[in-house]
Amino acid sequence: MTVSVFDLFSIGIGPSSSHTVGPMRAAKRFAVALAESDRLTEVTRIRAELFGSLGATGHGHGSYNAVLLGLEGEDPETVDTTSGPRRAAEAVTERNLLLAGKHRIPFNGDTDLVLHRRKTLPFHPNGMTFTAWSGDDVVDSRTYYSIGGGFVLDDDGSGSPAVVPDPTPVPYPFRTGTELLDLCTEHNLPISRIALANEVARRPEHEVRAGLLRIWSVMAECVRNGCATTGVLPGGLRVRRRAAELNEKLIAESDTAASDEAPSVRDPLAAMDWVTLWALAVNEENASGGRVVTAPTNGAAGIIPAVLHYAVRFVPGIDDAAIVDYLLVAGALGSIYQQTASISGAEVGCQGEVGTACSMAAGALAELLGGSPEQVENAAEIGMEHHLGLTCDPVGGLVQIPCIERNAVASVKAITAARLALRGDGRHTVSLDKVIKTMMQTGADMKIKYKETARGGLAVNIVEC
């Protein structure tokens, strides 16, 4: 397995893993490379160019500020989500940049950070190039690609750079769903144990468990913040934050139901309202640039935590060990998508983001509910199959409409997929690998305007409504 669960679940900031987290990481990587080459103090000018989807929706997705902060040495996991935007604005107004946090250079916001709305680099739609000068001489120039989920690839000149495999030998390597199921059958192990053994090959088990529980704590804190914050989301659409008001209503209704002795007046689907709330809370936090966990992307960050909140709240016996198992299974399924397909909305549309997250959550919940590896694979397949063809058409280039509600709907769909799979015996016609292959083919056929460019679908029709 070349992709660790800690690569798929990384702590960052909103609103987008590929457009905010990735560009910040790439910019920091370039600044660090300059510092390590001992030529940092020679630099008199930096120029950053964002292409394709990054250029088309860079302002709405926070890419502009992310690049500025990354060039100053900030990291998505630790950057202050409150002061960061202010510092980026100061760099523009004061016309200077503290490169790598050490070397101050002039900066012109109009010419030194360019968003190309109609130009795309050949390998991937999320491409960016950084160039550093000393006077008229180029000190260094590098191209990076943000391929989804915060993953960043260096352009190695091959024309097809790839995720560098982790050289650590793991006991149960797999790339596909079929390979994963074969390992489970051969060793009589559930998917969570396969995934745990591979993670333990990289770090001690107590660190794996502690790390995943920290991921869960950040997810839970994101939900709490979303449930406590009112107001309007930034960006100009004036989208109202709904999670806090919904939270208050559900608490009031729960108190009433608890004191009511007539079961007939209770809503048997009330749990789904809570699932909706938790997904909305995460994605409103993401849309406001708050601290979130890529799961596996920011645009789909609400689904996996919402479904896990459902399990903790409504499924008996869910303890820390079960939470770790859930994240391990989700990570194992996500690694298949990362290795054999794509989780980038700019490459395959929202089926690669929300569809993948739904698939991961469905499979993970299925194991928590007692499902066999075959039922887990079935649940993951159902989660993706019914997202095939889903476009990525953010209105105004913002991760708000339809993204926030889309996470809520997909969270409920993930629970349905898990429960449907558990009603069967694991045998089904369409395998997970086949549906992943179909997703990639569908993404290749999808017009570019439906792949995170804000030039098709709701992104243009909402203006007419």
Sequence and secondary structure as in RCSB ss.txt:
>XXXX:A:sequence
MTVSVFDLFSIGIGPSSSHTVGPMRAAKRFAVALAESDRLTEVTRIRAELFGSLGATGHGHGSYNAVLLGLEGED
PETVDTTSGPRRAAEAVTERNLLLAGKHRIPFNGDTDLVLHRRKTLPFHPNGMTFTAWSGDDVVDSRTYYSIGGG
FVLDDDGSGSPAVVPDPTPVPYPFRTGTELLDLCTEHNLPISRIALANEVARRPEHEVRAGLLRIWSVMAECVRN
GCATTGVLPGGLRVRRRAAELNEKLIAESDTAASDEAPSVRDPLAAMDWVTLWALAVNEENASGGRVVTAPTNGA
AGIIPAVLHYAVRFVPGIDDAAIVDYLLVAGALGSIYQQTASISGAEVGCQGEVGTACSMAAGALAELLGGSPEQ
VENAAEIGMEHHLGLTCDPVGGLVQIPCIERNAVASVKAITAARLALRGDGRHTVSLDKVIKTMMQTGADMKIKY
KETARGGLAVNIVEC
>XXXX:A:secstr
  S HHHHS EEESS IIIIIHHHHHHHHHHHHHHHTT GGG  EEEEEE HHHHHHTTTTTHHHHHHHHHTT  
TTTS TTHHHHHHHHHHHHTEEEETTTEEEE  TTTSEEE SS   SS SSEEEEEEEETTEEEEEEEEEEEETT
EEEE  SSSS       S  SS  SSHHHHHHHHHHHT  HHHHHHHHHHTTS HHHHHHHHHHHHHHHHHHHHH
HHH  SB SSSS  B  HHHHHHHHHHHHHHHHH   GGGS TTHHHHHHHHHHHHHHHHHHTT EEE SS STT
TTHHHHHHHHHHHHSTT  HHHHHHHHHHHHHHHHHHHHHS   HHHH GGGTHHHHHHHHHHHHHHHTT  HHH
HHHHHHHHHHTTTT  B  GGG S TTHHHHHHHHHHHHHHHHHHHHTS S  SS HHHHHHHHHHHHHHS GGG
BSSSSSTHHHHGGG 
